[in-house]
């Protein structure tokens, strides 16, 4: 897995590429735990380049959701491919997390929140 972090107009963008699984969740959680209060207010998780995701990675995403929600922040998932969208639907995670088709649309939505 490769993960990058950038900030655009007050929105923290986390881009994940490759396999997001048990082996990479530690790196993801380390990055998340290093985010400041301000960085957690508006977060976009770009998932367009994820090849594979497992239950431990889903748990890390849920942990991020609760961390953001706790401070009344917003988290959007962007660019979710059909296979992962199906997984989010089967696990009912899609009832918690909003998915937006593109990074551009997610960025616009978060900037307007």
Secondary structure, 3 states (H helix, E strand, C coil): CEEEEEEECCEEEEEEEEEECCCCHHHHHHHHHCCCHHHHHEEEEEEEEEEEECHHHHHHHHHHHHHHHHCCCEEEEECCCHHHHHHHHHCCHHHCCEEECCHHHHHHHHHCC
